[in-house]
Amino acid sequence: MSRSLRVERGDTLMGMLVKAGIKRQEAHDAITALSKVYSPRKLRPGQEIRLRLAASGAAGPDRRLLALSLQPNVERDLRVLRTGAGGFAAE
């Protein structure tokens, strides 16, 4: 299942992910991985963040994050992917 989020004025990445149904710890782990290659504080209003979520329990409040991607500028495309060990890695 894919979902797109649009950054609004005053949004934080943590707040956006939690509001999208991602567990707080999972969101934290993904943001920590992203922070190694890009500061989430640089997100700007209007920027799009694409999420790929596990299809299980679509009606449930918590969704498992598989991947997060964003394009901070035309020259850079960032992805955070779930690893086989259950953590996240950014590229």
Buried (B, 14 or more C-beta within 10 A) or exposed (E): EEEEBEBEEEBEBBEBBBEBBBBEEBBBBBBBBBBEEBEBEEBEEEBEBBBBBEEEEEEEEEBBBBBBBBBBEEEEEBBBBBEEEEEBBBE
